[in-house]
Amino acid sequence: MLGVTPTVSQIKAQVASIKKRLPNAHTIGIHSTGRWTGDAKIYEGDILYRVEQCDSPLAFRIALREKLPKQAIKILLTPLYDKDLAQDICIRLANRKLFRIESWQILKNLFQAHSVDSRLTRQSWMTEILL
C-alpha cells in the first residue's frame, strides 16, 4: 500500500513549527511513507525550500552535501526511521531526528492552542484548509 505524501502546505507548516522552536534549523528530516513527486525547489518570497526524497542513508549523505544559500531550508523526506540513520546523518538534522507530519499538532502550535477538540480530529479535510 502506498503511503500518503505530505503536501506543500503541510511541509511549510511543519517547517514553521520547527523553526519556531529551533530558529537556526536549516536541515530538516521528515518521515513520510509517501514519495515526494513535487518540485525540488519551492520559493516563498526570499525563502527557498529545497525538498529531497531520501530513500537510503546514501541518498541522505548526497543531499546533505549540497550547498544552499543561507536563507534556504533543506527538507529531506524519507520512509526511513531514526534508527535506520547513522549518527553522522542525525547530527546534521534539526533536533538530530526525523519529524513526523502531524497536521493537528502543527495547527495547535501555529494557533497557540492548548488542545484540539476530538470532534475536529475526525475531520481530516479541515487540516489542509486551515494549514
C-alpha positions as CSV (number, residue, x, y, z in Angstrom):
1,M,0.0,0.0,0.0
2,L,1.3,3.4,-0.9
3,G,1.8,6.0,1.8
4,V,0.5,9.5,2.0
5,T,2.8,12.2,0.7
6,P,2.8,15.4,2.6
7,T,1.5,18.5,0.7
8,V,3.5,21.7,0.2
9,S,1.3,23.4,2.8
10,Q,1.9,20.6,5.3
11,I,5.7,20.8,4.7
12,K,5.7,24.6,5.1
13,A,3.6,24.4,8.3
14,Q,5.9,21.7,9.7
15,V,8.9,23.8,8.9
16,A,7.3,26.9,10.5
17,S,6.5,24.9,13.6
18,I,10.1,23.6,13.9
19,K,11.7,27.0,13.1
20,K,9.6,28.5,16.0
21,R,11.3,26.1,18.4
22,L,14.7,25.9,16.6
23,P,15.2,29.2,14.7
24,N,18.7,28.1,13.4
25,A,17.4,24.9,11.8
26,H,18.3,24.7,8.1
27,T,18.2,21.0,7.5
28,I,15.0,19.2,8.5
29,G,14.3,15.5,8.1
30,I,10.7,14.4,7.8
31,H,9.5,10.8,8.0
32,S,6.9,10.2,5.1
33,T,5.6,7.0,3.9
34,G,4.7,8.5,0.5
35,R,7.2,9.6,-2.1
36,W,7.8,13.2,-2.9
37,T,7.0,13.9,-6.6
38,G,6.6,17.7,-6.4
39,D,9.1,20.4,-7.3
40,A,12.5,20.1,-5.7
41,K,12.7,23.9,-5.2
42,I,9.8,25.8,-3.7
43,Y,10.1,29.6,-3.3
44,E,8.1,31.7,-0.8
45,G,9.4,35.2,-1.0
46,D,13.1,35.1,-0.4
47,I,13.0,31.7,1.3
48,L,13.9,28.6,-0.7
49,Y,12.6,25.3,0.4
50,R,14.8,22.5,-1.1
51,V,12.8,19.3,-0.9
52,E,14.7,16.0,-1.5
53,Q,13.4,12.4,-1.4
54,C,15.9,10.3,0.5
55,D,15.2,6.6,0.4
56,S,18.5,5.4,1.8
57,P,21.3,6.6,4.1
58,L,23.4,7.2,1.0
59,A,20.7,9.5,-0.5
60,F,20.8,11.4,2.8
61,R,24.6,11.8,2.6
62,I,24.4,13.0,-1.1
63,A,21.6,15.5,-0.2
64,L,23.5,16.8,2.8
65,R,26.5,17.6,0.7
66,E,24.6,20.1,-1.5
67,K,25.4,23.7,-0.6
68,L,22.5,26.1,-0.4
69,P,22.1,29.9,0.2
70,K,21.8,30.9,3.8
71,Q,18.1,31.6,3.7
72,A,17.4,28.2,2.2
73,I,15.8,25.4,4.2
74,K,16.7,21.8,3.2
75,I,13.8,19.3,3.7
76,L,14.7,15.6,3.5
77,L,11.7,13.3,3.1
78,T,12.2,9.7,3.9
79,P,10.4,6.4,4.6
80,L,13.2,5.5,6.9
81,Y,13.1,5.8,10.7
82,D,15.6,7.4,13.1
83,K,17.1,4.0,13.9
84,D,17.9,3.5,10.2
85,L,20.1,6.6,10.1
86,A,23.7,6.7,11.3
87,Q,24.9,9.3,13.8
88,D,26.7,11.3,11.2
89,I,23.4,11.9,9.4
90,C,21.3,12.6,12.5
91,I,23.8,15.1,13.9
92,R,23.2,17.3,10.8
93,L,19.4,17.3,11.1
94,A,17.3,19.7,13.2
95,N,17.0,18.3,16.7
96,R,19.0,15.3,15.5
97,K,15.9,13.4,14.5
98,L,13.2,12.9,11.9
99,F,10.0,14.7,12.4
100,R,6.6,13.3,11.6
101,I,3.9,15.4,9.9
102,E,1.0,15.6,12.4
103,S,-1.4,18.1,11.0
104,W,-3.4,18.7,14.1
105,Q,-0.3,19.2,16.2
106,I,1.1,21.7,13.7
107,L,-2.2,23.6,13.8
108,K,-2.2,23.5,17.5
109,N,1.3,25.1,17.6
110,L,0.5,27.6,14.9
111,F,-2.6,28.9,16.6
112,Q,-1.0,28.5,20.1
113,A,-4.0,26.4,21.2
114,H,-3.8,24.3,24.3
115,S,-5.8,21.4,22.9
116,V,-7.8,20.2,19.9
117,D,-11.4,19.2,20.3
118,S,-11.7,15.5,19.5
119,R,-14.7,16.1,17.2
120,L,-12.4,18.1,14.9
121,T,-9.7,15.5,14.6
122,R,-12.2,13.3,12.8
123,Q,-12.5,15.9,10.0
124,S,-9.1,15.3,8.2
125,W,-10.1,17.6,5.3
126,M,-10.2,20.6,7.7
127,T,-6.4,20.4,8.4
128,E,-5.5,21.1,4.8
129,I,-7.8,24.1,4.6
130,L,-6.5,25.6,7.9
131,L,-2.9,25.0,7.0
